[in-house]
Amino acid sequence: MPNEENKYPKPYSRETVIGAKVSPQVRKSLRQLAAEQDRTVSALVKDAVSQYLSNHAR
């Protein structure tokens, strides 16, 4: 069993949590898509935010 220091891989140890309010339908759609892709909702949101920032970088 891993100890608390090694619980998460290094890339995740430096991340921070943000929050956003979405409609129940958006939440449902995200959860369905995540299940279909065998990913987490968090992974989908991280990809979407990264893509948005890449497209709108100054």
N, C-alpha and C positions, 0 to 999 in steps of 0.2 A: 504494500500500500504506500503510495507516495506521501511524503510529508507536505506541509502547507507551502513551503518554499518552491517545491517542484510540481505543484498541482497543475499549473497551466504552462503550456509551452512559452518560450521567451517572447515571441511576437505579441502574445496576448497580455503579458505581464505589464506592458507599458501603455495599455489602452485605458481609456476612461469611459464612463457611462454617460450617455446623453438620453434625453427623453423627448418624445413627440406624441401629440394627441392625433389619432386618426379615427375615422368613422368605423363602426363595427364591420361594415362591408369591406373596407380596406384591410382591416385586421384579418378577417376571414380569408380574403384573397391571398394575403401574404402567407398565412399558415398553410393554405392548400398548395400554393406554389412551392413553398419550402419543403413540404412533404413529398411532392412530385419529384423534386430535384434532389431529395435526400440531403437537404441542407437545413440550416437554422434560419429563422426569420432575421436574426442578427446578421448573419452572413449576407443575406439578400440586401438588407438595408445598408450595410457597409459598402457593398458593391455599388449600389445606387448612388450613395452620397459621393463616393470616389469618382464615379463617372460624371456626376453633375459638376463637381468641382473641376474636373479635367476640361469639361466643355465650357466652363464659365470662368476659367482662370484669367487673371489680369496680368 
